[in-house]
């Protein structure tokens, strides 16, 4: 059985911000402009078409990177690596560390947890390989956003009337309760409330 490492990001079609593709997902969210981005199955198929034939020819532990211009402006790294703990770099023994079904692999060295789940059928079709598992990514639809270091509402002054507002972070465009001015929260405050996800590596077998 072969494994490949994937590290991928695209430029948001709306604002050009980098968007990390941290798993086999057909919809992505830009953390800067909050746009939902469709990532069609055909794009997956075109992007990973050569993986089953190229990765086994790489030396174990090595990979290659490329910049792809097409449906998206994309940066892609693939590698011939078995799944490993991102925190302490220990390789997982997939025969011992994981049994059938979704869940997590607990690293016996550092105790950190790595998600693992059966590859969805659409992804198996896209890569044209006998893919059964995805490691290092959460199933599509599950949200695991980084937590903000701010707890509770934030006091913010209206730039129009200087009224004191309590911002809860639910919406980026808020209305001042005193002068009814619409206020677009600045990047520094919004990113404190909604930290940007770090790019992660994930793996699949074939």
C-alpha positions as CSV (number, residue, x, y, z in Angstrom):
1,X,0.0,0.0,0.0
2,X,1.2,3.5,-0.9
3,X,0.7,6.7,1.0
4,X,1.0,10.3,-0.2
5,X,1.4,13.5,1.7
6,X,-0.7,16.5,0.5
7,X,-0.1,20.1,1.3
8,X,-2.2,22.5,-0.9
9,X,-3.5,26.0,-1.0
10,X,-5.3,28.2,-3.6
11,X,-5.8,31.9,-4.1
12,X,-9.3,33.0,-3.2
13,X,-11.1,33.9,-6.5
14,X,-12.7,36.9,-4.8
15,X,-9.9,38.5,-2.8
16,X,-6.7,36.6,-3.7
17,X,-6.0,35.6,-0.1
18,X,-4.4,32.2,0.4
19,X,-7.0,29.5,1.2
20,X,-5.7,26.3,2.7
21,X,-7.1,23.0,1.3
22,X,-6.7,20.9,4.4
23,X,-8.6,17.8,3.3
24,X,-10.7,16.4,0.5
25,X,-13.3,19.1,0.5
26,X,-15.7,20.3,-2.2
27,X,-16.4,23.6,-0.5
28,X,-13.8,25.9,1.0
29,X,-14.1,29.1,3.1
30,X,-11.9,32.1,2.7
31,X,-11.0,33.4,6.2
32,X,-10.5,36.9,4.9
33,X,-13.6,37.7,2.8
34,X,-15.8,34.8,4.1
35,X,-16.6,33.6,0.6
36,X,-17.6,30.0,0.0
37,X,-15.5,28.5,-2.8
38,X,-16.6,25.6,-4.8
39,X,-13.8,23.0,-5.4
40,X,-15.3,20.7,-8.0
41,X,-14.6,17.0,-8.2
42,X,-13.2,17.4,-11.7
43,X,-10.6,19.9,-10.4
44,X,-9.6,17.3,-7.8
45,X,-9.4,14.6,-10.5
46,X,-7.2,16.9,-12.7
47,X,-5.0,18.0,-9.9
48,X,-4.3,14.6,-8.4
49,X,-4.4,12.6,-11.7
50,X,-0.7,11.8,-11.7
51,X,-0.3,11.0,-8.0
52,X,-0.9,7.2,-8.1
53,X,1.8,6.9,-10.9
54,X,4.3,9.5,-9.7
55,X,4.5,9.2,-5.9
56,X,5.5,5.5,-5.7
57,X,8.6,6.4,-7.8
58,X,9.8,9.0,-5.3
59,X,12.3,8.1,-2.7
60,X,10.6,7.4,0.7
61,X,10.5,10.6,2.7
62,X,10.8,12.9,-0.3
63,X,8.3,15.0,-2.2
64,X,8.0,17.7,-4.9
65,X,6.2,21.0,-5.1
66,X,4.5,22.8,-8.0
67,X,2.5,25.9,-8.9
68,X,-0.5,25.2,-11.0
69,X,-2.5,27.8,-13.0
70,X,-5.9,26.6,-14.1
71,X,-9.2,26.6,-12.5
72,X,-7.4,28.1,-9.4
73,X,-4.0,29.5,-8.8
74,X,-2.7,26.7,-6.7
75,X,0.4,25.6,-4.8
76,X,0.7,21.8,-4.3
77,X,3.2,19.6,-2.6
78,X,3.0,15.8,-2.8
79,X,5.3,13.4,-1.1
80,X,6.0,9.7,-0.6
81,X,5.5,9.7,3.2
82,X,3.5,7.5,5.6
83,X,1.1,9.4,7.9
84,X,3.0,10.9,10.9
85,X,2.2,13.0,14.0
86,X,2.4,16.6,13.0
87,X,3.4,17.6,16.5
88,X,6.4,15.2,17.2
89,X,7.0,13.8,13.7
90,X,6.6,10.1,14.8
91,X,5.4,7.8,12.0
92,X,2.2,6.0,12.6
93,X,1.9,2.3,12.2
94,X,-1.4,2.2,10.4
95,X,-1.8,-1.5,11.1
96,X,-1.6,-1.0,14.8
97,X,-2.7,2.6,15.4
98,X,-6.0,2.5,13.5
99,X,-8.9,0.2,13.1
100,X,-11.9,0.5,10.7
101,X,-14.1,3.5,11.2
102,X,-13.8,7.3,11.7
103,X,-11.9,8.6,14.7
104,X,-8.5,9.8,15.8
105,X,-5.1,8.3,16.1
106,X,-3.5,9.2,19.5
107,X,0.2,9.6,19.2
108,X,1.9,7.2,21.8
109,X,4.8,9.6,22.1
110,X,3.3,13.0,22.6
111,X,-0.4,12.3,23.1
112,X,-1.7,14.6,20.3
113,X,-4.7,13.4,18.3
114,X,-4.8,13.1,14.5
115,X,-8.1,12.6,12.7
116,X,-8.7,9.7,10.3
117,X,-11.7,8.7,8.3
118,X,-12.7,6.5,5.4
119,X,-12.1,8.2,2.0
120,X,-15.4,9.4,0.5
121,X,-16.5,7.7,-2.7
122,X,-16.3,10.8,-4.8
123,X,-12.7,11.3,-3.7
124,X,-11.9,7.7,-4.5
125,X,-13.4,8.2,-8.0
126,X,-11.4,11.4,-8.5
127,X,-8.0,9.9,-7.9
128,X,-8.7,6.7,-9.7
129,X,-7.0,4.6,-7.0
130,X,-8.0,2.1,-4.3
131,X,-8.1,4.8,-1.7
132,X,-9.6,3.8,1.6
133,X,-8.3,6.2,4.3
134,X,-7.6,9.9,4.8
135,X,-5.4,10.9,7.7
136,X,-4.7,14.3,9.1
137,X,-8.0,15.9,7.9
138,X,-11.5,16.0,9.4
139,X,-14.5,14.7,7.4
140,X,-16.1,17.2,5.1
141,X,-18.7,19.3,7.0
142,X,-17.0,19.0,10.4
143,X,-15.6,22.4,11.6
144,X,-12.5,22.6,13.7
145,X,-11.6,26.2,13.6
146,X,-8.7,27.6,15.7
147,X,-10.0,29.2,18.9
148,X,-9.8,32.9,19.5
149,X,-7.7,34.2,22.4
150,X,-10.5,36.7,23.1
151,X,-13.4,35.5,25.4
152,X,-16.6,37.4,25.5
153,X,-17.7,40.6,23.7
154,X,-15.1,43.2,22.7
155,X,-15.6,47.0,23.3
156,X,-15.2,49.0,20.1
157,X,-15.7,52.7,19.4
158,X,-17.9,53.7,16.4
159,X,-15.7,55.7,14.0
160,X,-18.7,58.0,13.2
161,X,-20.1,58.9,16.6
162,X,-17.5,57.4,19.0
163,X,-20.3,55.4,20.7
164,X,-19.1,52.3,22.6
165,X,-20.2,49.1,20.9
166,X,-20.0,45.5,22.1
167,X,-18.7,43.3,19.3
168,X,-19.4,39.6,19.5
169,X,-17.7,38.5,16.3
170,X,-20.7,37.0,14.6
171,X,-20.8,39.5,11.7
172,X,-18.1,41.6,10.2
173,X,-20.5,44.3,9.1
174,X,-22.2,45.7,12.2
175,X,-24.6,48.6,12.7
176,X,-23.9,51.2,15.4
177,X,-26.8,51.2,17.8
178,X,-26.4,55.0,18.4
179,X,-26.0,56.5,14.9
180,X,-27.0,53.5,12.7
181,X,-23.8,53.7,10.7
182,X,-22.7,50.4,9.1
183,X,-19.2,49.6,10.3
184,X,-16.9,47.1,8.6
185,X,-14.6,45.6,11.3
186,X,-10.9,46.1,10.6
187,X,-8.6,43.2,9.8
188,X,-6.7,43.3,13.0
189,X,-9.8,43.0,15.2
190,X,-11.6,40.4,12.9
191,X,-8.5,38.2,12.8
192,X,-8.2,38.3,16.6
193,X,-11.8,37.1,16.8
194,X,-11.4,34.6,13.9
195,X,-7.8,33.4,13.8
196,X,-6.6,32.2,10.4
197,X,-6.2,28.4,10.1
198,X,-2.6,27.3,9.7
199,X,-1.8,25.2,6.6
200,X,-1.7,21.5,7.5
201,X,-0.5,18.4,5.8
202,X,-2.8,15.4,5.3
203,X,-2.4,12.0,3.8
204,X,-4.3,9.4,1.8
205,X,-3.5,5.9,0.6
206,X,-3.9,4.3,-2.8
